Amino acid sequence: MQGKTNPVTPAGYAAMKARYDHLLGTERPEIVEIVSWAAGNGDRSENGDYLYGRKRMREIDRELAHLARRMKAARVIDPAAQPDKTRAFFGATVTLADEDDNEKVVTLVGDDEQDASAGRIGWSSPLARALKGAAIGDLRSVRLPGGLKEWEVMAIAYA
């Protein structure tokens, strides 16, 4: 996603920002303190606190850099401000039914917010791409690993 904007809901952006602030303001200073204390204990090559602390600090720094890039590219989109609420766009909660009348409810969110177990699917996922612009009653086909699956849009709602 280099150079592309990153659509995200206000709640998703707040969660990213909270994670960034926690890592930078709480977790990283604690690890720095442990590493400083461990470094003062002598031989660093066999000092578990020092070695683990340095490893954890690298992990935190890597996650901070990743979050900073994602937040910089983020474009916060409020689903409630969607002018056409009769079609499925970013932030929509869509109720789908398959050929066997099995219902599935999904919410179209940013890729950083996706959580399939909670019904939040990423904006660039195959199902979300198929649903973009769909209205109630539309049939949409999605190619899944098990083959082609067809869904009917039963309802569309925005928070």
Backbone torsions as a table, in degrees:
resi	resn	phi	psi	omega
1	MET	NA	25.7	-179.6
2	GLN	-61.1	125.4	175.5
3	GLY	83.2	-8.1	-179.5
4	LYS	-93.2	155.5	174.2
5	THR	-77.5	155.9	-175.8
6	ASN	-117.3	94.6	-179.8
7	PRO	-65.1	138.3	-178.0
8	VAL	-151.2	146.1	177.1
9	THR	-77.1	160.0	176.9
10	PRO	-55.6	-39.5	179.5
11	ALA	-66.9	-38.4	178.9
12	GLY	-66.1	-40.4	178.4
13	TYR	-66.2	-41.4	179.0
14	ALA	-61.7	-38.3	178.9
15	ALA	-66.6	-42.0	177.2
16	MET	-62.3	-44.3	-179.2
17	LYS	-64.3	-41.3	178.8
18	ALA	-63.4	-41.2	178.7
19	ARG	-64.5	-43.6	179.1
20	TYR	-61.0	-48.4	-179.2
21	ASP	-62.8	-38.8	178.7
22	HIS	-64.7	-46.2	179.9
23	LEU	-62.2	-46.4	-175.5
24	LEU	-73.5	-39.0	-173.4
25	GLY	-93.6	-21.7	-175.3
26	THR	-119.7	-61.8	-171.7
27	GLU	-67.4	-47.4	-177.9
28	ARG	-62.9	-46.1	177.7
29	PRO	-59.8	-35.0	177.2
30	GLU	-63.9	-43.6	-179.2
31	ILE	-67.6	-40.5	178.0
32	VAL	-59.3	-41.2	179.2
33	GLU	-64.1	-43.4	178.9
34	ILE	-63.6	-44.3	-179.0
35	VAL	-64.1	-41.3	178.9
36	SER	-63.3	-43.7	178.8
37	TRP	-63.4	-45.0	-178.1
38	ALA	-66.3	-35.6	179.9
39	ALA	-65.5	-30.4	179.5
40	GLY	-77.7	-5.2	-178.4
41	ASN	-89.5	7.0	175.9
42	GLY	104.9	-132.7	-172.9
43	ASP	-53.4	110.1	-176.7
44	ARG	-79.9	-22.8	-174.7
45	SER	-67.4	-24.1	-179.4
46	GLU	-118.0	15.0	-177.3
47	ASN	-95.4	105.1	-176.7
48	GLY	-60.9	-40.9	179.4
49	ASP	-60.9	-42.7	-179.2
50	TYR	-66.3	-49.1	-177.1
51	LEU	-64.8	-46.5	179.0
52	TYR	-65.1	-41.9	-179.5
53	GLY	-60.0	-44.5	178.6
54	ARG	-63.4	-42.2	178.7
55	LYS	-62.5	-46.1	-179.1
56	ARG	-65.0	-36.2	178.8
57	MET	-64.8	-39.9	176.8
58	ARG	-63.2	-40.9	178.6
59	GLU	-62.8	-44.1	179.8
60	ILE	-63.3	-46.0	-179.8
61	ASP	-61.3	-38.4	178.5
62	ARG	-65.7	-43.4	179.3
63	GLU	-67.5	-38.2	177.3
64	LEU	-60.9	-43.8	179.6
65	ALA	-63.8	-42.1	178.7
66	HIS	-62.5	-48.0	179.7
67	LEU	-62.2	-40.1	179.6
68	ALA	-61.9	-42.8	178.0
69	ARG	-63.3	-44.7	-178.2
70	ARG	-65.9	-39.6	-180.0
71	MET	-70.8	-34.8	178.7
72	LYS	-65.5	-37.9	-179.3
73	ALA	-84.5	-7.6	-174.9
74	ALA	-66.8	140.2	172.2
75	ARG	-124.1	105.0	-176.4
76	VAL	-73.6	124.7	-180.0
77	ILE	-122.5	122.0	178.9
78	ASP	-88.7	114.1	-178.8
79	PRO	-58.8	-30.0	-178.9
80	ALA	-66.0	-21.4	-179.0
81	ALA	-88.1	2.9	-179.2
82	GLN	-62.9	120.3	-176.9
83	PRO	-70.4	-34.9	-178.1
84	ASP	-106.2	92.1	-177.1
85	LYS	-85.8	6.7	178.0
86	THR	-92.4	-6.3	-179.6
87	ARG	-123.5	156.9	-178.8
88	ALA	-85.5	114.0	174.8
89	PHE	-131.3	-172.5	-178.1
90	PHE	-53.3	130.7	177.8
91	GLY	91.0	-6.7	-179.0
92	ALA	-72.5	144.3	169.9
93	THR	-103.4	119.2	-171.7
94	VAL	-117.2	130.5	174.7
95	THR	-98.1	125.5	-177.2
96	LEU	-118.1	154.3	173.5
97	ALA	-133.3	136.4	178.3
98	ASP	-93.1	-172.1	-176.7
99	GLU	-60.2	-28.2	-177.8
100	ASP	-94.3	12.7	-177.8
101	ASP	62.6	25.3	172.2
102	ASN	-79.9	125.1	-178.8
103	GLU	-92.1	149.1	179.1
104	LYS	-143.3	133.5	178.8
105	VAL	-113.4	125.0	-179.8
106	VAL	-130.2	149.6	175.2
107	THR	-116.6	129.6	-178.8
108	LEU	-85.1	111.8	-177.0
109	VAL	-127.5	177.5	177.3
110	GLY	-66.1	156.1	-177.8
111	ASP	-61.7	-28.0	178.6
112	ASP	-75.9	-14.0	-176.3
113	GLU	-103.4	-6.8	-171.7
114	GLN	-61.8	141.8	177.8
115	ASP	-157.0	94.9	-174.0
116	ALA	-59.1	-35.3	-178.7
117	SER	-66.5	-23.8	178.2
118	ALA	-98.8	4.0	178.4
119	GLY	81.4	12.9	178.4
120	ARG	-100.2	115.9	-179.0
121	ILE	-109.9	142.6	-178.1
122	GLY	-65.8	144.6	-176.8
123	TRP	-57.8	-27.8	-178.2
124	SER	-101.3	9.5	178.5
125	SER	-72.7	157.9	-178.9
126	PRO	-57.3	-41.8	-179.6
127	LEU	-66.4	-43.2	179.3
128	ALA	-63.7	-41.5	178.8
129	ARG	-62.2	-38.5	179.5
130	ALA	-68.5	-31.8	-176.3
131	LEU	-83.8	-17.0	-177.0
132	LYS	-53.5	122.8	177.0
133	GLY	81.7	1.4	-178.1
134	ALA	-71.3	147.8	176.2
135	ALA	-113.5	166.9	178.6
136	ILE	-59.8	132.4	-178.8
137	GLY	97.0	-15.7	179.5
138	ASP	-69.6	146.9	173.2
139	LEU	-103.1	133.3	178.9
140	ARG	-129.5	135.3	178.7
141	SER	-103.9	140.4	-179.7
142	VAL	-132.1	131.2	176.9
143	ARG	-85.6	115.0	179.5
144	LEU	-109.6	167.2	179.1
145	PRO	-55.1	-31.1	-179.8
146	GLY	-86.1	1.1	179.8
147	GLY	124.5	-171.1	-177.4
148	LEU	-79.1	134.1	179.2
149	LYS	-128.0	136.8	-178.7
150	GLU	-110.3	135.3	179.7
151	TRP	-123.5	144.1	172.6
152	GLU	-106.8	134.8	178.7
153	VAL	-79.1	117.9	-177.7
154	MET	-97.2	-36.1	-177.7
155	ALA	-155.8	152.0	177.2
156	ILE	-134.9	131.6	179.1
157	ALA	-139.7	151.8	175.4
158	TYR	-122.0	139.1	-179.0
159	ALA	-67.9	NA	NA
